[in-house]
Amino acid sequence: MTAVDPVLEGLAVNPALPEELLLRLVADGRAADGLAARASLPAAVVAAMLDHPAPRMRAAVGSNTSVDPQTRLSLLNDPDPWVRSRLEKQRELPLPEWALSRIFARLARSVDRGLLSRQEMLGEVFDEAGREGRLRPLLVRHEDEQFRLIACHFTPYLDEPDQQALLHDESPTVRAAAAAKLYPPVVADLNGAGGYERVALLGRPLTRELIEEVLAAGDEEDLLALARNTTLPADVVAALVTHDLHRVRRETARRDDLTSTQAVRLGADPDPSVRAEVSVHPVLTEAQRAVIAVPPETTFCGCESVPVVPGQSAVWARSVNPLLRRRAAADPLLPAEIAAVLADDPDAVVRGLLAVHHPAASPALKLRTFLEHDGCARRRLRFPVTDSARFATSPDAAVRQLVARDPDADPALVEELLTDPDESVRRVMAGCARLPVHRIVALLDDPELSTAAAANPSLPRAEMERLIRRAEEVRQPPVDARRAGPTAPGAAPRTP
């Protein structure tokens, strides 16, 4: 495998690197990871990467999300199995059925090579199908009976033709397993079932006998699964609303079929998490919502999933409930005039979500969010900050990094922060375009900061050429592992 060069990796993501030098960088072969992360790749560079003899360089095309999906998919025809497997893991791509089926074939080969036992392999197949719904129909049609038995676990989520295929499978074991997943379970089915299987079983339509058994046993995890079951009779829902366990009441508060009376009752629950959960229920009026004491939750990550319902955000934005206003703030399609109102919301999380998600969020709001919250939110906030040099002495390392975003920052200050006690600050300053050129060049020989310095857009072209020329002089030709191997059926030729 071609060695990795930290300076070349930095050059690979440098937005000022011209196409001519990018092509030479591709030919060198040691900056594949940087090219995979580069914000954009010219067509000629993509073509050169696709034709490169090193699998790592070709795989970098498949990992770069700026490249056209069809070009990335052409690598499914790459003869190197490592390149193909890397691409198959890019699940945002519309992988064709034949490519998805190779995931199972690869796992089966692991058994042949002694890397996995057959039971371990089947467990991997189950996990893959649990993560990727497009694999489940392939299990239905698989020649291996054990694979089709795994498909039976997902029978309720399959379409009608696939369900019927399992119900009429040539194997009586498969037919019975599929039927067991479609018809109401009985108490005997619950005995011995555990984990995901037990949760899935309790999510299906249940007999009255089985419901009574779960209620009587009082197992908290079983009751939580029961509370998520959308087919429960009204009297069972009523029993869960008044259950002694607060986690059960909280799960029940999420149900769409709560009556107004039940929601109001849960709004007065002694547990704050129950009150918070029910406070966003659509059955409540704004007047009813206003009297619910919602706990002042101020934690905010920026990566959390916030439910957004088209057409509802404008209504939620005017709610007395901060949790609903947070949902509105997370909607990037919220009308700009409403977003402007939420920018001054008294709830810090509302403001933070708006700063992260809405395209009209002002730099001032993004800065305020950056200063008020830490975590993932900071990484998602990209904005120029005039006068951010004033943060150079902040006790927070992430805030000190803002100096690098100030278009008017004093170069001497940026240079001074190269000695900051925090490595992340030093790295950001090494990549700051305001850093004096002589310091950028000097840092190219710094083991810690050379990658960041090479990525600095103020690095002179002459230095870029020198670095690449130096690399070319010591480069070892990569091994061409690409020229032999089978062509996958139905694959398109590898063209940019």
C-alpha positions in Angstrom: 0.0 0.0 0.0 1.2 3.5 -0.8 2.5 5.4 2.2 0.5 8.4 3.5 2.3 11.8 3.5 0.8 14.3 5.9 1.9 17.3 3.9 0.4 15.9 0.7 -2.8 15.2 2.6 -3.0 18.8 3.6 -2.3 20.0 0.0 -5.1 17.7 -1.2 -7.7 19.7 0.7 -6.2 23.1 0.0 -8.9 25.0 -1.9 -6.2 27.1 -3.7 -4.4 24.1 -5.2 -4.7 24.5 -9.0 -5.9 21.6 -11.1 -2.5 21.0 -12.7 -1.0 20.3 -9.3 -4.0 18.3 -8.2 -3.3 16.0 -11.1 0.3 15.6 -10.1 -0.9 14.9 -6.5 -3.2 12.2 -7.8 -0.3 10.6 -9.8 1.8 10.5 -6.6 -0.8 8.4 -4.9 -0.1 9.3 -1.3 -3.0 11.8 -0.6 -6.0 9.6 -1.2 -7.6 10.4 2.2 -7.3 14.2 1.6 -8.7 13.9 -1.9 -11.7 11.9 -0.5 -12.4 14.8 1.9 -11.8 17.6 -0.6 -14.8 19.9 -1.1 -14.8 19.6 -4.9 -12.9 17.7 -7.5 -12.5 18.8 -11.1 -13.7 16.4 -13.8 -10.1 15.8 -15.0 -9.0 14.9 -11.5 -11.8 12.5 -11.0 -10.9 10.8 -14.3 -7.3 10.5 -13.2 -8.3 9.0 -9.8 -10.6 6.5 -11.4 -7.7 5.3 -13.7 -5.1 5.2 -10.9 -3.4 1.9 -10.2 -3.7 2.2 -6.4 -7.0 0.9 -5.0 -6.9 3.5 -2.2 -7.0 6.3 -4.8 -9.9 4.9 -6.7 -11.8 4.2 -3.5 -11.3 7.9 -2.6 -13.6 8.8 -5.6 -16.3 6.6 -4.1 -16.0 8.3 -0.7 -16.1 11.9 -2.0 -19.7 13.1 -1.7 -19.1 16.0 -4.1 -18.6 13.6 -7.0 -21.6 12.7 -9.2 -23.3 9.6 -7.7 -23.3 7.7 -11.0 -19.5 8.2 -11.3 -19.1 6.8 -7.8 -21.3 3.9 -8.6 -19.1 3.0 -11.6 -16.6 1.7 -9.0 -18.9 -1.2 -8.3 -17.3 -2.7 -11.3 -13.8 -2.2 -9.9 -11.9 -5.6 -9.8 -10.4 -4.9 -6.4 -12.8 -6.3 -3.7 -11.6 -3.7 -1.2 -12.6 -0.8 -3.5 -16.0 -2.5 -4.0 -16.6 -3.1 -0.4 -15.8 0.5 0.5 -18.3 1.7 -2.0 -21.0 -0.7 -0.8 -20.7 0.9 2.6 -21.7 4.3 1.1 -25.4 3.7 1.9 -26.6 7.1 0.8 -25.9 5.9 -2.8 -28.6 4.2 -4.8 -26.9 0.9 -4.9 -28.3 -1.6 -7.4 -29.7 -4.9 -6.2 -26.8 -6.9 -7.6 -24.4 -4.7 -5.6 -26.4 -5.1 -2.4 -26.4 -8.9 -2.9 -22.6 -8.9 -2.8 -22.8 -7.9 0.8 -24.2 -11.3 1.6 -21.7 -13.1 -0.7 -18.8 -11.4 1.1 -20.1 -12.5 4.5 -20.5 -16.1 3.2 -16.9 -16.0 2.0 -15.8 -15.1 5.5 -17.1 -18.4 6.6 -15.2 -20.2 3.9 -12.0 -18.5 4.9 -12.5 -19.3 8.6 -13.0 -15.7 9.6 -16.5 -16.2 10.9 -18.5 -19.2 12.1 -21.7 -19.8 10.2 -23.7 -18.7 13.2 -21.7 -15.5 13.5 -22.2 -14.9 9.7 -25.9 -15.2 10.1 -25.8 -12.7 12.9 -24.0 -10.3 10.7 -26.6 -10.8 8.0 -29.4 -10.0 10.5 -27.6 -6.9 11.6 -27.0 -5.7 8.0 -30.7 -6.2 7.2 -31.7 -4.4 10.3 -29.6 -1.3 9.2 -30.5 -1.4 5.5 -34.1 -2.1 4.5 -33.1 -2.6 0.9 -31.5 -5.9 1.8 -34.6 -7.5 3.2 -36.3 -8.3 -0.1 -33.0 -10.0 -1.2 -33.2 -12.3 1.8 -36.7 -13.3 0.7 -35.3 -14.6 -2.6 -32.1 -16.0 -1.3 -31.3 -19.7 -2.0 -30.1 -20.4 1.5 -33.1 -21.3 3.8 -31.4 -19.7 6.8 -31.3 -16.4 5.0 -35.0 -16.6 4.2 -35.6 -17.4 7.9 -33.8 -14.2 8.7 -36.2 -12.4 6.3 -39.1 -13.7 8.3 -38.0 -11.5 11.2 -38.8 -8.5 9.0 -42.0 -9.9 7.6 -44.2 -7.1 9.0 -42.1 -4.5 7.1 -42.1 -6.3 3.8 -44.5 -5.5 1.0 -47.4 -7.8 0.2 -45.7 -9.8 -2.6 -42.6 -10.6 -0.4 -44.8 -11.5 2.5 -46.7 -13.9 0.3 -43.5 -15.3 -1.1 -42.4 -16.3 2.5 -45.9 -17.6 3.4 -45.7 -19.9 0.3 -42.0 -20.8 0.6 -40.9 -24.3 -0.3 -39.6 -24.8 3.2 -42.3 -25.5 5.9 -40.0 -24.0 8.4 -39.9 -20.7 6.6 -43.6 -20.7 6.0 -44.3 -21.3 9.7 -41.8 -18.5 10.7 -43.4 -16.0 8.3 -46.9 -16.9 9.5 -45.8 -16.5 13.1 -44.7 -12.9 12.4 -48.0 -11.9 10.7 -50.6 -13.5 13.0 -51.2 -12.3 16.6 -48.8 -14.0 19.0 -49.9 -15.9 22.0 -48.4 -16.2 25.5 -46.3 -19.2 24.4 -44.6 -17.1 21.8 -43.4 -14.7 24.5 -41.8 -17.4 26.5 -38.1 -17.7 25.6 -38.2 -14.7 23.3 -35.7 -12.0 24.1 -34.0 -8.8 22.8 -35.1 -7.3 19.6 -37.3 -10.4 18.9 -39.3 -9.8 22.1 -39.7 -6.1 21.4 -40.9 -6.8 17.8 -43.3 -9.4 19.1 -44.9 -7.0 21.5 -45.2 -4.4 18.7 -47.6 -6.6 16.7 -51.4 -7.0 17.2 -51.7 -8.9 20.5 -54.4 -11.2 21.9 -56.2 -10.0 25.0 -54.6 -13.0 26.9 -51.1 -11.9 26.0 -51.8 -8.2 26.9 -53.1 -9.3 30.4 -50.0 -11.4 30.9 -47.7 -8.5 30.2 -49.6 -6.2 32.4 -49.7 -8.7 35.3 -46.0 -9.5 35.0 -45.0 -5.9 35.3 -41.7 -6.1 33.5 -40.7 -2.5 32.7 -39.1 -3.2 29.3 -42.1 -5.3 28.2 -44.4 -2.5 29.3 -42.4 0.1 27.4 -42.7 -2.1 24.3 -46.4 -2.5 24.9 -46.9 1.3 25.3 -45.4 1.7 21.8 -47.9 -0.8 20.3 -50.3 1.2 18.1 -53.0 -1.5 18.1 -53.8 -1.5 21.8 -57.5 -1.3 23.0 -58.6 1.9 24.6 -58.9 0.4 28.1 -55.3 -0.8 28.0 -54.1 2.7 27.0 -56.0 4.1 29.9 -54.3 1.6 32.2 -50.9 2.7 31.0 -51.7 6.4 31.4 -52.1 5.8 35.2 -49.3 3.2 35.6 -47.0 3.4 38.6 -43.8 3.4 36.5 -43.0 6.9 35.2 -41.1 5.6 32.2 -44.3 3.7 31.1 -46.4 6.9 31.5 -43.8 8.8 29.5 -43.8 6.3 26.6 -47.6 6.3 26.7 -47.6 10.1 26.5 -46.2 9.8 22.9 -49.2 7.9 21.7 -51.3 9.5 18.9 -54.5 8.1 20.2 -54.5 9.8 23.6 -57.8 11.6 24.5 -57.7 15.2 25.6 -58.6 14.2 29.1 -55.7 11.7 29.2 -53.2 14.3 27.9 -54.3 16.8 30.4 -53.9 14.3 33.2 -50.4 13.5 32.0 -49.7 17.2 31.8 -50.1 17.3 35.6 -47.9 14.3 36.1 -45.4 14.5 39.1 -42.6 13.4 36.8 -41.1 16.3 34.7 -40.1 14.1 31.8 -43.7 12.9 31.4 -45.0 16.4 31.4 -42.5 17.5 28.8 -43.4 14.6 26.6 -47.1 15.1 26.6 -46.8 18.9 26.3 -46.3 18.7 22.6 -49.2 16.3 22.0 -51.4 17.6 19.2 -54.6 16.9 21.1 -53.9 19.7 23.5 -55.0 23.3 23.0 -52.5 26.2 23.5 -54.4 27.1 26.6 -53.9 23.6 28.0 -50.3 23.6 27.0 -49.7 26.9 28.7 -50.4 25.5 32.2 -48.1 22.5 31.8 -44.9 23.1 33.8 -42.2 22.1 31.2 -38.8 21.7 32.8 -36.2 24.2 31.6 -34.0 21.8 29.5 -31.1 23.8 28.1 -28.8 21.1 26.7 -28.3 21.3 23.0 -26.0 19.2 20.8 -26.9 20.2 17.3 -26.8 16.7 16.0 -30.1 15.5 17.6 -33.0 14.5 15.5 -35.8 17.0 15.7 -39.2 16.0 14.2 -40.2 18.3 11.4 -43.7 18.0 9.9 -44.3 20.0 6.7 -46.9 22.7 7.1 -46.8 22.6 10.9 -43.7 24.6 11.6 -45.4 28.0 11.2 -48.0 26.9 13.8 -45.4 25.5 16.2 -43.3 28.7 15.9 -46.1 30.6 17.6 -46.7 28.0 20.3 -46.4 28.8 24.0 -44.5 25.6 24.3 -40.7 25.9 23.8 -40.4 22.3 22.7 -42.7 22.9 19.7 -40.9 26.1 18.9 -37.7 24.1 18.8 -39.3 21.8 16.2 -40.1 24.9 14.1 -36.6 26.2 14.5 -35.2 23.0 13.1 -37.2 23.4 9.8 -34.9 24.9 7.1 -38.1 25.7 5.1 -39.6 27.9 7.8 -40.6 31.3 6.3 -37.9 33.9 6.8 -40.2 36.3 8.6 -41.1 33.7 11.2 -37.4 32.7 11.5 -36.5 36.3 12.3 -38.9 36.2 15.3 -37.4 32.9 16.6 -34.0 34.4 16.4 -34.9 36.5 19.5 -36.7 33.6 21.2 -36.2 33.5 25.0 -35.4 29.8 24.8 -31.6 29.3 24.0 -32.2 25.9 22.4 -34.7 27.5 20.0 -32.1 30.0 18.9 -29.5 27.4 18.7 -31.5 25.1 16.4 -32.4 28.0 14.2 -28.7 28.9 13.9 -27.8 25.4 12.9 -30.6 24.6 10.5 -32.0 27.7 8.9 -30.3 29.2 5.9 -31.4 32.7 6.9 -29.8 32.6 10.3 -27.6 35.7 10.7 -23.9 35.6 11.5 -24.7 37.3 14.8 -27.1 34.5 15.8 -24.5 31.9 14.8 -21.9 33.6 16.9 -24.3 33.8 19.9 -25.0 30.1 19.5 -21.3 29.3 19.3 -20.7 31.1 22.5 -23.7 29.7 24.4 -23.4 26.0 23.4 -20.6 23.5 22.9 -20.7 20.1 21.3 -21.6 19.2 17.7 -23.4 22.5 17.1 -20.1 24.4 16.9 -18.8 22.2 14.1 -21.9 22.9 12.1 -21.8 26.7 12.4 -19.8 28.2 9.5 -19.6 32.0 9.4 -17.2 34.9 9.1 -16.8 36.8 12.3 -15.6 40.3 12.1 -13.8 41.4 15.2 -13.5 37.9 16.6 -9.9 38.6 17.4 -11.3 39.8 20.7 -11.7 36.1 21.7 -8.0 35.4 21.7 -7.8 35.2 25.4 -11.0 33.2 26.0 -10.7 30.3 28.4 -12.5 28.2 25.8 -10.2 26.7 23.2 -13.0 26.5 20.6 -13.8 30.2 21.1 -10.1 31.1 20.7 -10.2 29.3 17.3 -12.7 32.0 16.1 -9.7 34.4 15.7 -8.9 32.5 12.5 -12.3 33.4 11.1 -11.8 37.1 11.5 -11.0 38.5 8.0 -9.3 41.5 9.7 -7.3 39.5 12.3 -3.8 40.9 13.0 -1.3 38.4 11.4 0.9 38.9 14.5 -2.0 37.7 16.7 -2.6 34.6 14.6 1.1 33.9 14.7 1.1 34.3 18.5 -1.6 31.7 18.8 0.6 29.1 17.2 2.0 28.7 20.7 -1.4 28.2 22.3 -1.5 25.4 24.9 -4.3 23.7 23.1 -3.3 21.7 20.0 -6.6 22.3 18.2 -6.0 26.1 18.4 -2.5 25.7 17.0 -3.8 23.6 14.2 -6.5 26.0 13.2 -4.1 28.9 13.3 -1.7 27.0 11.0 -4.4 26.8 8.5 -5.5 30.5 8.8 -5.1 32.5 5.6 -4.0 35.6 7.8 -0.9 33.8 9.0 2.3 35.4 7.6 3.5 33.4 4.6 7.0 32.8 6.0 5.4 31.1 9.0 3.2 29.0 6.8 6.2 27.8 4.9 8.2 27.2 8.1 5.4 25.0 9.5 5.6 22.6 6.6 8.4 21.0 8.5 6.6 20.9 11.8 5.5 17.3 12.6 2.4 18.5 14.4 1.2 21.3 12.1 2.5 20.4 8.6 -0.9 19.1 7.4 -2.7 22.2 8.4 0.0 24.5 7.0 -0.2 22.6 3.6 -3.9 23.2 3.6 -3.6 26.9 4.1 -5.0 28.8 1.1 -2.3 31.5 1.4 0.5 28.9 0.8 2.3 30.3 -2.4 2.0 28.2 -5.5 5.7 28.0 -5.8 5.7 26.2 -2.4 3.0 23.9 -3.5 5.0 23.0 -6.6 8.1 22.5 -4.5 6.3 20.1 -2.1 4.9 18.0 -4.9 8.2 18.0 -6.8 10.0 16.8 -3.6 7.4 14.0 -3.3 7.8 13.0 -6.9 11.5 12.6 -6.5 11.1 10.1 -3.7 7.9 8.4 -4.8 7.8 4.7 -5.0 5.5 3.5 -7.8 2.3 2.0 -6.4 1.4 -1.6 -7.0 -1.2 -2.0 -9.8 -3.7 -4.3 -8.2 -6.5 -3.4 -10.5 -5.8 -5.0 -13.8 -7.2 -8.5 -13.1 -10.5 -9.6 -11.7 -14.1 -10.4 -12.5 -16.5 -7.8 -13.8 -19.6 -7.5 -11.7 -22.8 -8.3 -13.7 -24.7 -5.3 -15.0 -22.0 -2.8 -13.9 -21.4 0.3 -15.9 -17.9 1.1 -17.2 -15.8 3.2 -14.9 -16.0 6.6 -16.5 -16.1 10.0 -14.7 
